Amino acid sequence: MKFGVITFPGSNCDQDMVYVLETILEQEVVQLWHKDHDLKGVDFVVLPGGFSYGDYLRSGAIANYSPLMKEVREFAEKGGFVLGICNGFQILCESGLLPGTLLHNDHQKFTCKNVFLKADNNSSLINREVPLDEVLNIPIAHAEGRYYASEETLKEINANNQVIYRYCDADGNVTADSNPNGSLENIAGVCNKAGNVFGMMPHPERAADPELGNTDGLTILKSILAAVPA
Amino acid sequence: MSTTTEQSAADLKTALELGLTEDEFNKIKEILGRDPNFTELSIYSVMWSEHCSYKNSIVWLKKLPKDGPHMLAEAGEENAGLVDIGDGLACAFKIESHNHPSALEPYQGAATGVGGINRDIFTMGARPVAQLNSLRFGDIKSDRTKWLLKGVVKGIGDYGNSFGIPVIGGEVFFDECYNTNPLVNAMSAGIMDADKMISATSHGVGNPVYIVGSSTGKDGIHGAAFASKDITEDSMDDLPAVQVGDPFQEKLLLEASMELADTDIIIGMQDMGAAGITCSSCEMSAKGEHGMIIDLDKVPTRQDGMLPFEILLSESQERMLVVVKKGKEAELERIFEKWDLNCKQIGEVTAGGMIEYHANGELVAKVPAESLVLGGGAPVYEREYKEAEYYKLNKAFDINSVDQPKDYKAVAKHLYTHPNIASKKWVYEQYDSMVGTVNMSTNYPTDAGIVNIKGSKKALSFTVDCNARYVYADPEEGCAIAVAEAARNIVCSGGEPSAITNCLNFGNPYNPEVYWQFVGAIKGMKKSCEKFKTPVTGGNVSFYNQSQQEGKDVPVFPTPTIGMMGIVPDKEKICTLAFQNEGDEIYLIGKSVNDISSSEYLYSYCGVKNSPAPHFDLDEEFKLQEAIKDLIAKSVVNSAHDCADGGLFIALLEAGMPNGFGFEVKTDDSVRKDAFLFGEAQSRVVVSVSADKKAEMEALLQKHGVEFFNMGKVGGSQMLIDGENFGELADAKAANEVALENYLK
């Protein structure tokens, strides 16, 4: 599979994602520049974490107007795979490609730490290969990660299995204490109705290098590879 | 003030108002061969300020060891020191203070401190890979301290998180001496190809001079001069001297600079920190032994009508001065255009050493570059010093005047919930510690932060250390300890100490007792650095960290923060501080000493404020570190953790907490039990070892001539000492983790 990782001005996890996909998972990766109008024939687009445009105005709000986002929208509408992590998730929510939005954390602070997640279902590419009883230890690092959606939207995304991951405790229980930012229903990530656009606040690419002593993120990334034939 | 007044001759009164002395004013007249105008006088006042010129410290700083086998750029030569780390790579690292701005405006003060230090690194062509910080605040119970702490931490976080470089280590310390003057020291380290260093120089007549990055505004004017005086009730009037940071611009500037570093068009580049355009143009010109002609009208400004001296002295952030080869202008402009940054030619290199600044078609200042800079014409002073009065009181302390505690568990709890020892989780979770995917200490805690060099067998380790209470107790020994402790942290994590950067935070140098502290600290640093072969690659001096309290000048504790870099030769052999296995045996390596001097226990539990620095012997320390290195290199031990603040008990607790292991140990009855558990005698390390390796370990330690004591075993859920249950480790861990946050509520 050919991956494309977009660099927006202020992206700061783009090279981390490239390293994991290219060096650890041995995939073909091209780097995409936000000012271009060319997705260079990739099969899978990644919007990495960071602070695009400084997160000024509102996180993700300005990046949504980057030139390349036009192509990303068209690509997604045609069923192309798009994954946004952290700031990338925020951009995808701003662009309307994903339901809901991400508010300031309930405690009003930036927070960076390892948290526990589990797949909510096995219905989409990004959680298909993740056993439902497996608890993953994945880092978060954000100030605006509190997932919010209207009651109606929430009902709909639950019914359609669009919630891809939820925060939980070490034993896999979805509890208030294990919710690091006040997200509704401990939602850590969602996908669109068609199941080709995904967004999540936790950073699987930060838990993918054996040298850093935690490879739980590979479980998520490998799920993508397993589900899509090369 | 009109432009004309600025161009007419300035008098002594103006010079004094700008912080110059009469002698300095006369010297300026001599250099110029005429009376300076206001703009020129302003230039001299900032360039000769303590902050830029090091005029009261350089005599002593020169005594520090600068050269080492791995040094590529020595202290003062470039924006930061550069160390060869092998495989064609070099590491640039430096620590810097932003104390004065943070005292007035903690959020922006701290944020711009982070911005400034990172620019020092990437100006050289190195991509920052790790940040650390060392913070000092006053009494945590005061509302002002809480405001300062919250603001500083948010400022460091917001700037650094957006900029995208992980914070991998740091320290936070509270004492009333910092009530008015908090200390905010930020460190950054970067990696680059050793042969691609960009120098802070300027030469080649006709080469174009560019300003790149943010527009110039009225912020930070006279900031360097502000940082060169005491904090008083009038300091709020200096608020415009505090700059405002924009991490997004910094990130763009970083990426553009990295692209620039990959070209061969560059002559020199320097960050605009203190004294902005003035300092960068003078220092680069002086280094390259050329002059410059600069048209201030071409500088992109944030507002109209800025006066020439304002443009010259503005400390607006996220700007650089760049000199490129003539004919390569388009290539430079293309890079900055890509990153949507200003890139404007404002002048060119000239022969001779004069710098001319023009505005509105007239010459507004003309000064010889060399006369302004450190190592050139900037003044150098020898200050007098005398032993501080309190020192005798410290020396007179006798351990027998302190009764042993009746309730050891109460002392233990006092310590693990004390803000100086409690977990700093509330602080560090607000920093992105994992961006860049190089932090090897996240999942495997170590005494020094370990940074992976991807694709290499090696890693780097970094730490910042200074127990300022020890330095106050005895400047020379205390500062020698700060270096030794930094080295011990590097060694315990599996590294080899390489070099240091220092941030010397002191009171007013014109106070002979303060200067005595400074001189003592330099002497202690020198002997320790020589012993560990860790040259000083650079850093900064921050004097005037003092304020008036009840009619008396109160300086902060002398705080020479040491930032150390080490190389981990084999990252397979990184050593964690955390106990790994139930049943492993616990050893104290190093000598048990009947000493409680300057410990947190003596200071805050017993309330004894005067005592000497803790026991420390440089040769003994060196031997200990050689032994620990050997144990780790031979993979004999499963964990190693240095005994520091709070003593051995806290070291055991910290080793137990990450994996939730209790311990059962006995004390060494050759010394007082409180000294053994809570004393802070140096040169002690707690290790855990599996039973089948203990004979090998003991033999190695005997060979090294280092004392050891088999204390007991890892295991269970409790903390058992001499059969007494000090409680459940999980409960102590919970209390330790929430203590700081509870203070801040």
Interface residues (C-beta under 8 A of the other chain):
Chain A: P9 G10 N12 C13 Q15 D16 Y19 V20 T23 K35 G49 G50 F51 Y53 G54 D55 Y56 K109 F110 T111 C112 K113 N114 P139 A141 A143 H203 E205 R206 A208 D209 E211 L212 G213 N214
Chain B: K154 G157 D158 N161 S162 F163 G164 D246 P247 F248 Q249 K251 L252 K338 W339 D340 E429 Q430 Y431 D432 S433 M434 V435 G436 T437 N439 M440 T442 N443 Y444 N452 K454 G455 K571
